[in-house]
């Protein structure tokens, strides 16, 4: 059996295409944003058509599929007296068609932007003489003028004036808005010049060589059949819409809900404002929220999933049922992360695991979360972080975790994430920057377990609460390590780093630990014993640090950090095979 063709490819006269848009037969799906082309782009587009150059295909979706319904809206500049059901929706080509409609058929000045992004209104003209001169670039013949049709210099002096028909005739400037109805303008132009033979001949050549290009211009059109599923529409739009505003699945769901007069974007904006009051939720995206809602909606059907097709199949009833609980879930997730000393989105190991955490809290909404449940959640969370399980295959991991962690807390089996998680000891040697989830996780663990600042002795998390500059700094300073021939890949790894205040780091400078520790003791008026206790809060063995013994410090701290990671994950780490540290 031959494959079923899902689209047709043909061409359509430009004028017919624009008239279809004017009459509302061709509209936009509501997920399409406002058009974004600027003044220069419009001039270039008009020049291309005047030369009969290709401007690319337009892709449309045939309407009529009850399972793929989007709220339609006319292209910008079109006013419909009565609501009109379109026969097709524009998926790709919005900017081109809107630009052409506004310049050629609207009869109004075009709302566009200059190169700086400032909103402006423009009329467009073709300089007849320049257009007919083969030695002049065609774009130079397309002239954009202000709304009053008068061009002025910086001193506000008039340079060109096309504000009346007579001035257009006099300057041989043809208004683009008259291209598809040029006969009256041509007649008046010839009358203005008293039918002077050369002027008539001149305009006739312009009509044949330039205007006819517009009248006979065909636009390639790809029409997707109405049977095309919603997921495919989304994928097609993402692949084709490289020049416009990026689309995500949220826009498609917004358009679907709009059919039922529900404004999803407004609903999300209100929720977003409240959620982003929590620093750790500052980077939450609208698609994260929809993903969490979808996880809960499909969890009820015992087929939990949050892939694109599942989000697109989300019903308004399901959204309304779960949106409030998911909002509460994200708020609970923020509080939980605060207890784990993860305070901001910058410190968050995985944004995706946050979505899972919020969905889990929402799924447990009818259950009191006590100490035992929080301990399980912490084990699961750190297994995800140090097992680095949210770096790939995210959707399947999200789906499994929401159902399995919920069931585990309710007395079920241990989740796959805990069983799958494994932290290789030598991974510590390759953790260098915040780009790694495990690197950020390790810093949070040190704060969670009571890490204090060397100089002030305040808990680091307390300093962070008061917006003090805290970052992850070297314990054996970089300069000291270089002077003592320690390899960069060794001294720059997480084993030789810990969270400290900017003031403490400045005191450390490039000095040997034995020297900077003595300085800190004197300047902070702290006893040796108390400073040693602070060092231990960072799992640093004081005796090794005080004698500047990098090798024994390094190995001892590596083992101590592994102990912390084991405790957080709630499972042992295999430590047999580890690399020797080479200095």
C-alpha positions, 0 to 999 in steps of 0.5 A: 500500500503506497504511503498516504501523502500528508501535504500538497505543494502548488503555487498561488498568485500573490494577489489571490493569497493576499485577498484570501488573508484580507477576507479572513479565509487565510488566518494565523493560529493564535500561537503565532506572535506579532510580526517582527520584520523591520523597515529594511527587510520590507524594502528588500522583500519588495525589491525581490518581487519586483525582480521576480526573485523567489521569496520562499514558500508559504506553509499552511494547515488546512482547517477542519480537523476536530482534534487539531483546533487552534484559535485563529486570528487575522494577520496584522492589519486585517479588520473583519466585520464579522467572525470568519472561519478560515479555510487554512492557517499560516504556519510559515510565512507570516512575516512575508505575508503580513509585510506584503498585505500591509504595503500592497493592500491595506491602504494604510501606513505600515507599522514597522521598526527601524534598525534600532527597534524603534516603532515607526510608520511608513509608506513605500514608493518605487523610484521609477527612474532608479527601478528602470536603471539596470546599473542601480541596485533594485533595493535603492529604488524602493523608498520608505517615507514617514507617515506624512510622506515628507522626508526631512534631514536632521535639521528638520528641513524638507528633503523630499515631499510626496504628500500629494498625488501631484508631488508623486507624479512630479517626482516620478515616485510610484506608491507601492499601495497602488500596485494592484490598482495602478490604472487610475494612478497611471491615468492621472500621471499621464494627465499631469504630464499632459500626455507627453510622449516620453513620459507616457512611454516611460511609465508604460515601460515601468508598468511592463517591466516592474508592476507586471512582476507583482501582478504575475508573481506566484508564491509556492504554497505547501498545504498540510492536510487537515489530518496532520496531527497536532504534534506534527504541526508543532514540529513543522512550525519549529523547523520552519520558523527559523526567522520569526519568534521561537515557538514552544509547546506552550503557544500551541496549548494556548491556542487550543485553550483559547477556543474555550475562551481561556487565556492560558498566557494570562493565567501563567503570568499570574502564577509566574509572578508568585513563583518567581518570588522564590529565588530558586524558582527564578528560572522556571519556564512556562513549559516546565509548568505545563510539563508538571501539570501533564505529569499529574494529569497522566498519572491519574490514567496510570500512563504517566508521561510528559512528552510533547504529544502528551502536553499537546493532548492536555485538556483544559479540564485537566489543566484547571484540575491540576494547575493550583496543585502544581503551583503549590508543588513548586512552592513546596519544592522551593522550601524543600530545596532551601532546607538542602541549602539550595537558595537560588536558580544559580545554585540549582543542579538541575532545572529539570529535576525541579519539575519532577520535585514539584510534581511529586509534591503535587501528587502527595498533596493529600498526604502530610510530609513528615520527617521520614518522607522528607528524608526519602525525598532528600535521598532521591534528590541527591541520587539524581544530582550525584548520579547525574541522571537528569542530564539525558533521557529527561522525559522518561526519568521525570515520568518514572520518578513522579509515580515511583517516588510517590509510591515509595513514600507511601510504602512502595518499592525503592525508585529506579533513580535510587537504584540507578544512581552511582557516583564514581570516586574519580568523578571528583577529579573532573568537577571544575565549574558550575556547569556540572550539576554534581559540582553545584550539588557538592557545594550545597552539601557543604552548606547543608552540613554546616560549613562556616566561613573561615574569617567570620565563623558564620554559617555560609548559608547565613551569609548568603541570606544577607546577600554577602558575596559567596562563591566557591574558592580554592583552599590551596590557592592557585598561585601557591599550587603553580609555584609548587608544580601542582597540576592544574587539573588537580588543584582546580578540581572540586576537592580543592574548592569550598564555598567561602566569602569574598572577604575570606578569599581576599585574605587567602590570596595566593599564600600558603595555607599555613600563612593565611590560617595564621593571618585569619586567626590574628585578624578574626581573634579566633582560637586555633581550636575554633578555626580547626573546627570551622575547617572540619565543617568543610571536611578539611583535616586541619593538621594537613592544611597547617603543614601545607601538605597538599597530597595528604590533604587532597586524599583525605578530603577526597575520602571525606567528600565521598563520605558526605555524598554517600550519606546524602544519597543513602547508599554506598559508593564503590571505591576500589578503582581510583586514579593516583593523583599526579603532581 
